[in-house]
Amino acid sequence: MYKYFVGRGARLLDQENPSWYENVDTNLLRQHSVYGCVLGQLYGDYDNGLDALESSTGKNMRNGWTHGFNAFGSGVFTFGGQAKYNKLTSYWIDEINLRRTTAA
């Protein structure tokens, strides 16, 4: 499930900024962090990223989980939350590495 949503989010970022993956440090990537997540690294923080994508696409981005930007219904401190965010981070790293390999 998360892999599908992360792919969807990556494709959205491809449309908005085709070289987005060059600006994400995978060594610092932490999807549970509002600053260290993909949107945080690209837009300054998670909420700024959602706002920017919502503004440019006209889509309601308040449900960031539909694009793999957060884990649906899972705060880091809820049962299993950290494991879900670790999985999200792993899928984002896969998407970023795929784009870096393809671009090379």
MOKAWO-V531187 format. One line per field, one symbol per residue. phi: phi as a letter, one per 30 degrees, with the letter a starting at -180 (. if undefined). psi: psi as a letter, one per 30 degrees, with the letter a starting at -180 (. if undefined). burial: 1 if it has 24 or more other C-alpha atoms within 12 Angstrom, else 0. Layout:
phi: ???
psi: ???
burial: ???
//
This chain:
phi: .dddddeddddddeddaeceddccdddcdbddcdccdeddddbjaeddddddddddcicdcdceddbidaceibdecdeieddddddeeddddddddedddddd
psi: eeeeeeeeeeeeeeeejfgeffgkjfffkjffkfffleeeeegeleeeeeeeeeeffgkjgfifffggfljkgjlegljgeeeeeeeeeeeeeeeeeeeeeef.
burial: 01101110110110000001111101001111110111111110011011011000000010011111111100000000000111111111101100000000
//
